Structure formats: structure tokens, C-alpha cells
Amino acid sequence: MALYITDDCINCDVCEPECPNDAISMGDEIYVIDPDRCTQCVGHYDTPQCQEVCPVDCIPLDPKRVETEAQLQGKFEKLQEGG
């Protein structure tokens, strides 16, 4: 599953630089995660780094974007190839 940022985001700026896939960016009001780039840090780390650093715990799994570990690994590999 991709992750997403809830309205509880306080725009503290700590999650964006932690994302190894450049999936996090500033949206209209709060930070947002591009689900096509989010691998939950599969291929990079054992745990999602944005969740690790978020002080308000506002980055849950997106139940609308269910992905297996294999799918996340495939997405990671595609991103590494530049696609």
C-alpha cells in the first residue's frame, strides 16, 4: 500500500527529505505523497522513513492503494531504472 498524509499534518517539513523516492512534496495546504512513487521505503529501508520521523503520526497506509511486498519491490525497481 502506498502511504498518505492526513489533515493532521502540521507542515513540520521533516518527512519530505527522508523519502528516498522523492514521493513527498508540498501540496496546496499540507504535504502529499505521490502513490506512484511511494514504495513504503521497500528497497531502501525496513520501515517507512516518513512514518519514523513524523511527530504527529499522520502518515497511515492508504487502504485504497493495496499493494503486496512484491508489487512494492517492482515499483522500487522501476523507479531505480528511471521509470
C-alpha positions in Angstrom: 0.0 0.0 0.0 1.1 3.5 -0.6 1.1 5.8 2.3 -0.8 9.1 2.5 -0.7 12.2 4.8 -3.8 13.1 6.7 -5.2 16.5 7.5 -3.4 16.3 10.9 -0.2 17.3 9.2 1.4 20.3 10.8 3.8 21.0 7.9 6.9 20.5 10.0 9.0 19.7 7.0 10.7 16.5 8.4 9.1 13.9 6.2 10.0 15.3 2.7 13.8 15.0 2.9 13.5 11.5 4.4 11.7 10.0 1.4 14.3 8.1 -0.8 11.8 8.1 -3.7 11.0 11.8 -3.8 7.4 10.9 -3.3 6.6 13.6 -0.8 6.0 17.2 -1.8 4.1 20.3 -0.5 0.5 20.2 -1.6 -2.0 23.1 -1.5 -2.2 23.1 2.2 -0.2 20.1 3.6 2.4 17.7 2.4 1.2 15.0 0.0 2.6 11.6 -1.1 2.6 10.6 -4.8 1.3 7.0 -4.6 3.0 6.1 -7.9 6.4 6.8 -6.2 5.7 5.5 -2.7 7.2 2.1 -2.0 6.9 2.3 1.8 10.7 2.5 1.5 10.8 -1.1 0.2 14.2 -1.4 -1.4 15.7 1.2 0.8 14.8 0.7 4.4 13.0 -1.8 6.6 10.3 0.7 7.7 8.8 3.8 6.0 11.1 6.7 7.0 8.4 9.3 6.8 6.4 7.4 9.4 9.5 7.1 11.6 10.1 10.9 11.8 6.5 12.2 11.8 5.9 13.9 15.1 2.1 13.7 14.9 1.7 10.2 13.4 -0.3 11.4 10.4 1.0 9.0 7.7 -1.0 5.8 7.6 -1.3 3.2 4.9 -3.8 4.1 2.2 -6.5 1.4 2.2 -7.4 2.5 -1.3 -4.0 1.5 -2.7 -3.4 -2.1 -1.6 -0.1 -3.4 -2.8 1.9 -6.5 -2.0 5.5 -6.6 -0.9 6.3 -7.9 -4.4 4.4 -5.1 -6.1 6.3 -2.5 -3.9 9.6 -4.1 -4.8 8.6 -4.0 -8.5 7.7 -0.3 -8.2 11.1 0.3 -6.4 12.9 -1.4 -9.3 11.1 0.6 -11.9 11.9 3.8 -10.1 15.6 2.8 -10.0 15.5 2.4 -13.7 14.3 5.9 -14.1 10.7 5.0 -15.0 
